[in-house]
Amino acid sequence: MAFLEIANLQKDFGAVRVVKDFNLAVEPGEFVSFLGPSGCGKTTVLRMVAGFEEPTDGTISIGGRDVTRLRPNQRNIGMVFQAYALFPNMTVAQNIAFGLRVARTPKADSDARVAEMLALIKLPDYGDRYPYQLSGGQQQRVALARALAPRPKLLLLDEPLSALDAKVRVSLREEIRQIQRNLGITTIFVTHDQEEALSMSDRIVVMYGGRAEQVGAPFDIYNKPSTRFVASFVGTLNILRGTVTDPARGVVDVDGNAIQTGGELSRFAKGAPISLALRPEAAALDNGPAPMARGKIMDVSFLGSVIRIRVNLGQNTISFDRFNSPGSPPPAPGEPCGIAFAAKDILVLDD
């Protein structure tokens, strides 16, 4: 039985429906990310799970208990916000102990739990400091410890890393994932950053327009997108527009290049316009006799460990990266070139 069950969830703000028939089952100890652009409804769903918003329709169950109409303090959840929301007049230890104090935990037990949390977030000697004496990453760790101190059954994270610089974000997301695994706590993580979602999650819910477009493991979300939106939103994608020339054999003309797709295209008529998608890592330069496509180098950008190359096919462009090699200089703009990729790596998009 799933630990968190969301069934037919909907939310209206006036005449606008911002969450539409949302369904999800989360297993105990699972780390699930809600990923999508601003305004897609991901934070609204999280706030309904937390109890800060009341659903217009649908149900939410935690641990087999219907909590749809319960107040936040009746749900046994911990929540970490985008803003750290630490009390500036309290020390780190007092901030962490806040939930324990509200629950009237005996002082000896509270002190022991605070010490345990400080060790967990790797700030054992910071209990007497105030929030203004901490870096942004340290403050967010304290906010995480405060949420975990009362031993919640469910942890909700609302874009907790978005206010941090890139290097701190990478370090802290690894720490959050490790803490979550050590504690085995069921976690929902809201983010618009696809790299965070792909690197941290057991499963990802990609949201768009108030709906769950696709739910799956990071590998499947990236490699087997089920909708055009998921394909374009998750990762970098080359979109190639062409015309079906042989539906039975799955051949498409793209700027005079006969592109072989991974299967037949019986749902398309001969001559029908079609859109293909190709991940940059699936393409490479190939100046042999029979590459999949031929074009001309548009520009080359040196990025240190990788070199980014853009190739013009005519009306379409393919971008891809190759590793920098001191013994192999990059091609020059204007050079003709071939592009190699496998038919199985071509994704057919329904317009």
Disulfide bonds with the S-S distance in Angstrom:
none
